[in-house]
Amino acid sequence: MKLVHHRADTPLTLTGHGPGFVLIDQIKYTESLVLSPERLQPIWASRLELLEERHFAELLDFDPELVLLGSGARFRFPDWGLTRPLLERAIGLEVMDTAAACRTYSILASEGRRVVAALIIEPVS
């Protein structure tokens, strides 16, 4: 994963996506990541099956009002028990495939919402 020099006065923008990648400010990322308008960091799990409750708790550091979980190329739900840290803080969680999460993130971020996208990016075979 490349590191991005980010100026605090310009939000990070998801500028594209496709099989096995997302573009953030026109830079291509092929590994799973967590994105907010202010922050970009590698994701804690590269597959949905590797998610743990502590991973959802770490999303609280982003101070989101809503979390979008892109589950990869296919729409799949995580074990709902793992999402307890978000539920206890009344933070919304929407699960969808990664392409849909990218589209939804772009809309909500452009509206100034405190949205975080945890995007699982699966390698293309």
C-alpha positions in Angstrom: 0.0 0.0 0.0 1.2 3.5 -0.9 1.2 6.2 1.7 -0.6 9.3 0.7 0.5 12.8 1.7 -2.7 14.4 2.6 -3.4 18.1 3.3 -6.0 18.5 6.0 -7.9 21.2 4.1 -8.7 18.9 1.2 -10.8 15.7 1.7 -9.7 12.4 0.4 -11.8 11.5 -2.6 -12.6 8.1 -3.9 -12.2 8.7 -7.6 -12.8 5.2 -9.1 -13.0 1.5 -8.5 -12.9 -1.8 -10.4 -12.2 -5.5 -10.0 -9.3 -5.7 -7.5 -8.7 -2.0 -7.0 -9.9 1.4 -5.8 -8.6 4.9 -6.8 -8.3 7.5 -4.1 -7.3 10.9 -5.5 -6.3 9.0 -8.7 -3.9 6.7 -6.8 -4.5 3.0 -7.3 -4.8 0.8 -4.2 -5.0 -3.0 -4.6 -5.1 -3.9 -0.9 -8.0 -3.6 1.5 -8.3 -0.3 3.3 -10.3 2.0 5.6 -11.2 5.4 4.2 -12.7 8.5 5.6 -12.6 12.0 4.1 -9.7 12.8 6.5 -7.9 9.5 6.8 -6.7 6.5 4.8 -5.2 3.4 6.4 -4.6 -0.3 5.6 -7.5 -2.4 6.7 -7.1 -4.8 9.6 -8.4 -7.9 7.6 -8.0 -8.7 4.0 -11.0 -11.1 3.9 -14.4 -10.9 5.6 -13.8 -14.2 7.4 -10.8 -12.6 9.2 -12.8 -9.8 10.9 -12.9 -9.7 14.7 -14.8 -7.6 17.1 -11.7 -5.5 17.8 -11.6 -4.5 14.2 -15.0 -2.9 14.4 -14.0 -1.2 17.7 -11.0 0.3 16.0 -13.4 2.1 13.6 -14.6 4.2 16.5 -11.3 6.1 16.2 -12.6 7.7 13.0 -15.6 9.1 14.9 -18.1 8.0 12.2 -21.8 8.5 12.1 -22.0 5.7 9.6 -19.7 2.8 8.6 -20.0 1.2 5.2 -18.5 -2.3 5.0 -17.6 -3.4 1.5 -17.5 -7.2 1.7 -15.5 -7.8 -1.4 -16.7 -8.8 -4.9 -19.8 -10.6 -3.4 -22.3 -9.2 -0.9 -21.8 -11.1 2.3 -22.6 -10.3 6.0 -20.1 -10.5 8.8 -21.0 -12.3 12.0 -23.3 -9.7 13.5 -21.9 -10.3 17.0 -18.6 -8.8 15.8 -20.3 -5.4 15.2 -21.3 -4.9 18.8 -18.8 -1.9 19.3 -20.7 0.1 16.7 -24.1 -0.9 17.8 -23.3 0.0 21.4 -22.4 3.6 20.3 -25.5 3.8 17.9 -23.3 4.0 14.9 -25.0 2.9 11.7 -23.5 0.0 9.7 -24.4 -0.8 6.1 -23.0 -3.9 4.5 -22.7 -4.2 0.7 -20.3 -5.5 -1.9 -17.2 -3.3 -2.3 -18.3 -1.7 -5.6 -21.6 -0.6 -4.0 -19.8 0.6 -0.9 -17.5 2.8 -3.1 -20.5 4.4 -4.9 -22.4 5.0 -1.6 -19.3 6.4 0.1 -18.7 8.9 -2.6 -22.3 10.2 -2.4 -22.3 10.5 1.4 -18.8 12.0 1.7 -19.8 14.6 -0.9 -22.7 15.6 1.3 -20.2 16.2 4.2 -21.4 13.2 6.2 -19.0 11.6 8.7 -18.8 8.3 6.8 -16.1 5.6 7.0 -15.7 2.9 4.3 -14.0 -0.4 5.3 -13.3 -1.8 1.8 -12.2 -5.4 1.3 -10.5 -5.5 -2.0 -10.0 -9.0 -3.3 -7.2 -9.8 -5.8 -8.3 -10.5 -9.4 -7.3 -14.0 -10.5 
